[in-house]
């Protein structure tokens, strides 16, 4: 792989993917999951 892409930076790829995935999960995925959990789990006293 290094021979075909000698300038590829794996840390940049990892940072870029986390930079996109983490905000998406926090803003789009987490709120529906919380509402679903509130609907399934009984309220705590």
C-alpha positions as a Python dict, from the first residue, in 0.01 Angstrom:
ca = {
    (1, 'X'): (0, 0, 0),
    (2, 'X'): (283, 240, 77),
    (3, 'X'): (421, 189, -274),
    (4, 'X'): (99, 296, -443),
    (5, 'X'): (20, 581, -200),
    (6, 'X'): (348, 700, -51),
    (7, 'X'): (204, 1037, 57),
    (8, 'X'): (-109, 902, 226),
    (9, 'X'): (-134, 1015, 588),
    (10, 'X'): (-336, 770, 800),
    (11, 'X'): (-368, 1014, 1091),
    (12, 'X'): (-531, 1271, 863),
    (13, 'X'): (-781, 1012, 738),
    (14, 'X'): (-868, 903, 1091),
    (15, 'X'): (-902, 1260, 1214),
    (16, 'X'): (-1118, 1361, 918),
    (17, 'X'): (-1350, 1063, 957),
    (18, 'X'): (-1394, 1127, 1330),
    (19, 'X'): (-1447, 1495, 1263),
    (20, 'X'): (-1743, 1409, 1042),
    (21, 'X'): (-1885, 1110, 1229),
    (22, 'X'): (-1881, 1245, 1584),
    (23, 'X'): (-2082, 1565, 1520),
    (24, 'X'): (-2328, 1370, 1305),
    (25, 'X'): (-2385, 1117, 1582),
    (26, 'X'): (-2429, 1388, 1844),
    (27, 'X'): (-2675, 1594, 1643),
    (28, 'X'): (-2868, 1337, 1438),
    (29, 'X'): (-2843, 995, 1603),
    (30, 'X'): (-2834, 1070, 1975),
    (31, 'X'): (-3164, 1264, 2017),
    (32, 'X'): (-3386, 990, 1864),
    (33, 'X'): (-3202, 728, 2070),
    (34, 'X'): (-3268, 923, 2389),
    (35, 'X'): (-3639, 962, 2305),
    (36, 'X'): (-3663, 591, 2230),
    (37, 'X'): (-3497, 507, 2561),
    (38, 'X'): (-3734, 743, 2746),
    (39, 'X'): (-4030, 566, 2585),
    (40, 'X'): (-3909, 216, 2671),
    (41, 'X'): (-3759, 259, 3016),
    (42, 'X'): (-3977, 337, 3316),
    (43, 'X'): (-3927, 678, 3477),
    (44, 'X'): (-3708, 687, 3784),
    (45, 'X'): (-3850, 832, 4105),
}
